[in-house]
Amino acid sequence: MSKQTILIAGTGFAGVWAALSATRAIALAGREDDVEVVVVSPSPTMVIRPRLYEAVLENMNPDVSALLAAVGARYVAGLVEAIGANTQQATILRNDGGRETIAWDRFVLATGSRLSTAPIPGIADHAFDVDQLDSAQRLDAHLGLLAARTDEARGTAVVVGGGFTGLEGAAEMPERLRAILGKDAPIRVVIVDPAEQIAAEMGADAAVVVRGALDELGVEQRPGVRVTAVDAGGVTLSDGSRIDAATVVWSAGMRAHPLAGQVPGEHDATGRVLGDVYLRAPEAPGIFVTGDTVKAATDDIGNFTVMSCQHALSLGRVAGHNAAAELVGLGLHPYSQPKYVTCLDLGAWGALYTEGWDRQVHLTRAEGKKLKQEINGVWIYPPAPEREAVFAVSNPDFVIVP
């Protein structure tokens, strides 16, 4: 008898934890001989996207091949081109250029999200981003070349977008530039966002802290304007002003991976599938959506998941468990993640830690930085490839919170 297959697309936070949770459920049911987990991604690595704004990019893509092997998941190097929502047969473009079809009994979409860029003249040719490891490396290489320049604009960087990535990137940039150009070199870092105030989405109290931190760091804030053009020498803003800058970093907007568009059913404005309480795609039997590809209720008072590793870690565990549970006869686990926290890195100033959807300020400066370093350096990294230890922390109700 052929094995039943759980096919997982992606090895990000949600994809890896979906694989670990699914293999755990299969083992609990004693069904390892007839249910397999297959994971597909271009490389067996987990890119630590929340850290790509940092200056040091070492160990930002830990290898998870040994981890997947330790729990009995099979890895396929390639891309899922077609999910096969109606046929339950996915088309895989392998890294060697060949194609294969994998029949699945349950499919878990964990391909994450991508930076969304606006149709602004010059952005594709002249702006950088830190969305993926290769793009963060391109920015790093560009910054390294600034020391050889003599123009005034070499010390000016414009960060477009005042969300988490933009704030963290802008706060880190003065220190990065001084390390390259010298501590006495003229440095100008500007953060641009169309909101009436920078960090407005952080909530009133937290936003005041963020803006104060940016002021201390010397980051110039330009709220209420948009970038209308980017060129080799800088940016033009919607108020008609211009900023001459050698470096422009785009950090505005995210969209779910295009594969989410192949899943039948309702999608939100960012392309995420609206999942049910078990993270199933309601109009696509056998398909589970997780991580940045799903919009799901985190509680019963109207809050929903955001595109963050905080939610992806739990979403992956729940989706993987439920995909396996349907095949092996275990109970399904409803997704719930009522505790919401944020820890925003603000460069040399420290970090800001908040709790709750209203972002009540709990830790700042050095205390916040200590927690941020623990989150970024330990908590979000994949575990060691030790089967029993992994299974102990891959149950669907396991949540790491401060």
C-alpha positions as CSV (number, residue, x, y, z in Angstrom):
1,M,0.0,0.0,0.0
2,S,1.4,3.4,-0.9
3,K,2.0,6.0,1.8
4,Q,-0.3,8.9,2.3
5,T,1.6,12.2,1.9
6,I,1.6,15.5,3.6
7,L,3.2,18.0,1.3
8,I,4.6,21.2,2.9
9,A,5.7,24.1,0.7
10,G,8.4,26.3,2.4
11,T,11.1,26.0,5.1
12,G,10.5,29.3,6.8
13,F,9.4,29.6,10.4
14,A,5.9,28.2,9.7
15,G,7.1,25.5,7.2
16,V,9.7,24.0,9.4
17,W,7.5,23.9,12.5
18,A,4.6,22.5,10.4
19,A,7.0,19.6,9.4
20,L,8.1,19.0,13.0
21,S,4.6,19.1,14.4
22,A,3.2,16.8,11.6
23,T,5.9,14.2,12.1
24,R,5.3,14.4,15.9
25,A,1.6,13.7,15.4
26,I,2.3,10.8,13.0
27,A,4.7,9.3,15.5
28,L,2.1,9.7,18.3
29,A,-0.4,7.7,16.3
30,G,2.2,5.1,15.4
31,R,1.6,5.7,11.7
32,E,5.2,6.4,10.5
33,D,5.1,3.4,8.1
34,D,2.1,4.7,6.1
35,V,2.1,8.5,6.3
36,E,5.1,10.6,5.1
37,V,5.9,14.3,5.3
38,V,7.6,15.9,2.3
39,V,9.0,19.4,2.5
40,V,9.7,21.4,-0.7
41,S,11.8,24.6,-0.8
42,P,14.7,25.9,-3.0
43,S,17.2,25.2,-0.2
44,P,17.0,23.4,3.2
45,T,17.5,26.6,5.1
46,M,15.4,28.8,7.4
47,V,16.2,32.4,6.6
48,I,16.0,34.6,9.7
49,R,14.2,37.4,8.0
50,P,13.5,39.5,11.2
51,R,17.3,40.0,11.5
52,L,18.1,41.1,8.0
53,Y,18.2,44.8,8.8
54,E,21.3,44.1,10.9
55,A,24.9,44.9,9.9
56,V,26.2,41.4,10.5
57,L,24.6,38.8,8.3
58,E,26.3,35.7,9.5
59,N,24.2,32.7,10.4
60,M,21.0,34.2,9.0
61,N,20.1,31.0,7.0
62,P,20.7,28.0,9.3
63,D,20.6,24.6,7.5
64,V,17.5,22.5,8.6
65,S,18.3,19.4,6.6
66,A,19.6,17.5,9.6
67,L,16.6,18.6,11.6
68,L,14.1,17.4,9.0
69,A,15.9,14.1,8.6
70,A,16.0,13.6,12.4
71,V,12.2,13.7,12.6
72,G,11.8,11.6,9.4
73,A,10.6,14.3,7.0
74,R,11.8,14.1,3.4
75,Y,13.2,17.2,1.7
76,V,12.9,18.0,-2.0
77,A,15.0,20.9,-3.4
78,G,12.8,22.9,-5.7
79,L,9.7,25.1,-6.0
80,V,6.1,24.3,-5.9
81,E,4.8,25.7,-9.2
82,A,1.2,24.5,-8.9
83,I,-0.6,23.3,-5.8
84,G,-3.2,21.2,-7.7
85,A,-6.2,22.2,-5.5
86,N,-8.6,20.1,-7.6
87,T,-6.3,17.2,-8.5
88,Q,-4.3,16.9,-5.2
89,Q,-1.2,16.7,-7.4
90,A,1.4,19.4,-7.0
91,T,3.9,20.3,-9.7
92,I,7.5,20.8,-8.5
93,L,10.2,22.6,-10.4
94,R,13.3,20.9,-9.0
95,N,16.6,22.8,-8.6
96,D,18.2,20.6,-11.3
97,G,15.7,22.0,-13.8
98,G,13.4,18.9,-14.0
99,R,9.8,18.7,-13.0
100,E,8.0,16.1,-11.0
101,T,4.5,15.6,-9.8
102,I,3.8,14.8,-6.1
103,A,0.4,13.5,-5.2
104,W,-0.7,14.8,-1.8
105,D,-3.3,13.8,0.7
106,R,-2.8,17.0,2.7
107,F,-1.1,20.2,1.6
108,V,0.4,22.9,3.9
109,L,1.1,26.2,2.3
110,A,3.9,27.9,4.2
111,T,5.7,29.9,1.5
112,G,5.6,33.2,3.5
113,S,5.4,36.7,2.1
114,R,7.3,39.0,-0.2
115,L,8.0,42.7,0.0
116,S,5.5,44.7,-2.0
117,T,6.9,47.5,-4.1
118,A,5.0,50.4,-5.5
119,P,5.1,51.4,-9.2
120,I,7.4,54.3,-8.5
121,P,9.8,55.4,-11.2
122,G,13.4,54.2,-10.5
123,I,12.6,52.1,-7.5
124,A,13.6,48.8,-9.2
125,D,17.0,50.2,-10.4
126,H,18.0,52.4,-7.5
127,A,16.5,51.2,-4.2
128,F,17.6,48.4,-1.9
129,D,15.7,46.3,0.6
130,V,16.2,43.7,3.3
131,D,13.4,41.4,2.5
132,Q,15.5,38.3,1.6
133,L,19.1,37.4,2.5
134,D,20.4,38.1,-1.0
135,S,18.9,41.6,-1.0
136,A,20.3,42.3,2.5
137,Q,23.7,41.2,1.2
138,R,23.4,43.5,-1.8
139,L,22.6,46.4,0.6
140,D,25.6,45.5,2.7
141,A,27.9,45.4,-0.3
142,H,26.6,48.8,-1.4
143,L,27.2,50.3,2.0
144,G,30.8,48.9,2.0
145,L,31.6,50.8,-1.2
146,L,30.5,54.2,0.2
147,A,33.9,54.7,1.9
148,A,35.5,55.1,-1.5
149,R,33.1,57.9,-2.5
150,T,33.8,61.6,-1.9
151,D,30.4,63.1,-2.7
152,E,28.3,64.7,0.1
153,A,25.4,62.3,-0.5
154,R,27.5,59.2,0.5
155,G,26.5,59.7,4.1
156,T,22.8,60.1,3.5
157,A,20.3,57.2,3.6
158,V,16.6,57.3,3.1
159,V,14.5,54.5,4.6
160,V,11.0,54.4,3.0
161,G,8.3,53.0,5.3
162,G,7.7,53.3,9.0
163,G,6.6,49.8,9.8
164,F,8.7,47.4,12.0
165,T,11.3,46.7,9.3
166,G,11.7,50.4,8.4
167,L,12.0,51.5,12.0
168,E,14.6,48.9,12.8
169,G,16.5,49.6,9.6
170,A,16.5,53.3,10.2
171,A,17.6,53.0,13.8
172,E,20.5,50.7,12.8
173,M,21.6,52.8,9.9
174,P,23.5,55.7,11.7
175,E,25.8,53.2,13.4
176,R,26.3,51.2,10.2
177,L,27.3,54.3,8.3
178,R,29.6,55.6,11.0
179,A,31.4,52.2,11.1
180,I,32.0,52.5,7.3
181,L,32.7,56.2,6.9
182,G,34.2,57.1,10.2
183,K,32.7,58.5,13.5
184,D,33.3,62.1,12.4
185,A,31.8,61.8,8.9
186,P,28.6,63.7,8.2
187,I,25.7,61.2,8.5
188,R,22.1,61.8,7.6
189,V,19.4,59.2,8.0
190,V,15.8,60.0,7.0
191,I,12.7,57.9,7.5
192,V,9.8,58.7,5.2
193,D,6.2,57.5,5.8
194,P,2.8,58.7,4.6
195,A,1.3,58.5,8.1
196,E,0.8,61.7,10.0
197,Q,3.4,60.6,12.5
198,I,6.2,58.1,12.4
199,A,5.4,54.9,14.3
200,A,1.7,55.8,14.5
201,E,0.7,52.1,14.2
202,M,2.7,51.4,17.3
203,G,0.0,53.0,19.5
204,A,0.2,56.4,21.3
205,D,2.5,55.5,24.2
206,A,4.9,53.3,22.3
207,A,5.0,55.7,19.4
208,V,6.2,58.5,21.6
209,V,9.1,56.2,22.8
210,V,10.0,55.3,19.3
211,R,10.1,58.9,18.0
212,G,12.1,59.9,21.0
213,A,14.6,57.1,20.3
214,L,14.9,58.1,16.7
215,D,15.5,61.7,17.8
216,E,18.3,60.6,20.1
217,L,19.8,58.5,17.3
218,G,19.7,61.5,15.0
219,V,17.3,60.0,12.5
220,E,15.3,62.6,10.7
221,Q,11.6,61.9,10.5
222,R,9.5,62.9,7.5
223,P,5.9,61.9,8.1
224,G,3.0,62.7,5.8
225,V,4.9,62.4,2.5
226,R,5.4,59.6,-0.1
227,V,8.3,58.9,-2.4
228,T,7.3,59.7,-5.9
229,A,10.6,58.9,-7.7
230,V,14.0,57.3,-7.0
231,D,17.1,57.9,-9.0
232,A,20.8,57.3,-8.7
233,G,21.2,60.5,-6.6
234,G,18.3,60.3,-4.2
235,V,14.5,60.6,-3.9
236,T,11.8,63.0,-4.8
237,L,8.9,63.3,-2.3
238,S,5.2,64.1,-2.8
239,D,5.6,67.6,-1.3
240,G,8.0,68.4,-4.1
241,S,11.1,68.3,-2.0
242,R,14.2,66.3,-2.8
243,I,16.7,64.4,-0.7
244,D,20.1,63.7,-2.2
245,A,21.1,60.3,-0.9
246,A,23.5,57.5,-1.9
247,T,21.3,54.9,-0.3
248,V,17.6,54.3,-0.5
249,V,16.0,51.4,1.4
250,W,12.4,50.4,0.6
251,S,10.6,48.9,3.6
252,A,7.0,49.6,2.8
253,G,4.3,46.8,2.5
254,M,4.1,43.0,2.3
255,R,2.1,40.6,0.3
256,A,1.5,36.9,0.7
257,H,3.5,34.6,-1.6
258,P,1.8,34.3,-5.1
259,L,1.0,30.6,-4.5
260,A,-1.6,31.7,-2.0
261,G,-3.5,33.0,-5.1
262,Q,-3.9,29.3,-6.3
263,V,-5.9,28.5,-3.1
264,P,-9.7,28.8,-3.8
265,G,-11.6,31.0,-1.3
266,E,-11.6,34.4,0.2
267,H,-8.3,36.4,0.4
268,D,-7.5,39.6,2.3
269,A,-6.0,42.7,0.8
270,T,-2.5,41.4,1.2
271,G,-3.3,38.1,-0.6
272,R,-3.6,35.9,2.5
273,V,-6.2,33.2,2.6
274,L,-8.9,33.5,5.3
275,G,-8.4,30.3,7.2
276,D,-10.7,28.6,9.6
277,V,-10.0,27.9,13.3
278,Y,-8.0,24.8,12.3
279,L,-6.1,26.7,9.6
280,R,-7.8,24.9,6.8
281,A,-8.6,26.8,3.6
282,P,-12.5,26.6,3.8
283,E,-13.1,26.2,0.1
284,A,-10.1,23.9,-0.7
285,P,-10.4,20.5,0.9
286,G,-7.1,19.1,2.1
287,I,-5.3,22.4,2.0
288,F,-3.9,24.1,5.2
289,V,-2.6,27.7,5.1
290,T,-0.1,28.9,7.7
291,G,2.4,31.6,8.4
292,D,2.2,34.7,6.3
293,T,-0.2,33.0,3.8
294,V,-3.1,32.9,6.3
295,K,-5.3,35.4,8.0
296,A,-6.7,33.8,11.1
297,A,-8.3,34.9,14.4
298,T,-5.8,34.9,17.3
299,D,-8.5,35.3,19.9
300,D,-12.3,35.7,20.2
301,I,-12.3,39.5,20.6
302,G,-11.5,40.5,17.0
303,N,-7.7,40.3,16.6
304,F,-6.0,38.5,13.7
305,T,-2.6,37.3,12.8
306,V,0.0,39.6,11.5
307,M,2.9,38.8,9.2
308,S,5.5,38.0,11.9
309,C,7.6,35.1,13.1
310,Q,5.8,35.4,16.5
311,H,2.6,34.2,14.9
312,A,4.3,32.0,12.3
313,L,5.9,29.7,14.9
314,S,2.5,28.8,16.4
315,L,0.6,28.8,13.1
316,G,3.1,26.3,11.7
317,R,2.8,24.0,14.7
318,V,-1.0,24.0,14.5
319,A,-1.3,23.6,10.7
320,G,1.2,20.7,10.7
321,H,-0.5,18.9,13.6
322,N,-3.9,19.3,12.0
323,A,-2.8,18.2,8.6
324,A,-1.5,15.0,10.1
325,A,-4.3,14.6,12.6
326,E,-6.9,14.4,9.8
327,L,-5.0,11.4,8.3
328,V,-4.0,9.5,11.5
329,G,-7.1,10.0,13.6
330,L,-6.0,12.4,16.2
331,G,-8.1,15.3,17.5
332,L,-7.7,18.6,15.6
333,H,-6.3,21.6,17.6
334,P,-7.9,25.0,17.2
335,Y,-5.5,27.9,16.6
336,S,-5.4,30.5,19.3
337,Q,-2.7,32.9,20.2
338,P,-4.2,35.6,22.5
339,K,-0.9,36.9,23.9
340,Y,0.6,39.5,21.6
341,V,4.0,41.1,22.2
342,T,6.4,43.2,20.2
343,C,10.1,43.8,20.7
344,L,11.4,46.6,18.4
345,D,15.1,47.0,18.0
346,L,16.2,50.6,18.0
347,G,19.9,50.4,17.3
348,A,22.3,52.0,19.8
349,W,19.4,53.4,21.8
350,G,18.3,49.9,22.8
351,A,14.9,48.2,22.2
352,L,11.3,48.6,23.0
353,Y,9.2,45.7,24.4
354,T,5.5,46.0,24.5
355,E,2.6,43.7,25.5
356,G,-0.9,43.5,24.2
357,W,-2.5,44.8,21.0
358,D,-2.5,48.2,22.5
359,R,1.3,47.9,22.9
360,Q,1.7,48.7,26.6
361,V,5.3,49.7,27.2
362,H,7.1,47.2,29.5
363,L,10.8,47.4,28.7
364,T,13.0,50.0,27.0
365,R,16.7,50.8,26.2
366,A,19.2,48.2,27.6
367,E,16.5,46.0,29.3
368,G,14.6,45.8,26.0
369,K,17.8,45.2,24.0
370,K,18.7,42.2,26.2
371,L,15.3,40.6,25.6
372,K,15.5,41.4,21.8
373,Q,18.9,39.8,21.6
374,E,17.6,36.6,23.3
375,I,14.5,36.5,20.9
376,N,16.6,37.2,17.8
377,G,19.6,35.0,18.7
378,V,17.9,32.0,20.4
379,W,14.2,31.8,20.4
380,I,13.4,32.0,16.7
381,Y,16.2,29.8,15.6
382,P,15.5,26.1,14.7
383,P,16.2,23.6,17.4
384,A,19.0,21.0,17.4
385,P,18.3,17.9,15.4
386,E,17.4,15.7,18.3
387,R,14.1,13.9,17.7
388,E,12.7,13.5,21.2
389,A,13.7,17.0,22.2
390,V,12.2,18.5,19.1
391,F,8.9,16.6,19.6
392,A,8.8,18.0,23.2
393,V,8.5,21.5,21.8
394,S,6.5,20.9,18.6
395,N,3.1,20.2,20.0
396,P,0.4,22.6,18.7
397,D,-0.1,24.4,21.9
398,F,3.5,25.2,22.6
399,V,4.1,28.9,22.7
400,I,7.3,30.8,23.7
401,V,6.5,34.1,25.3
402,P,8.6,36.4,27.6
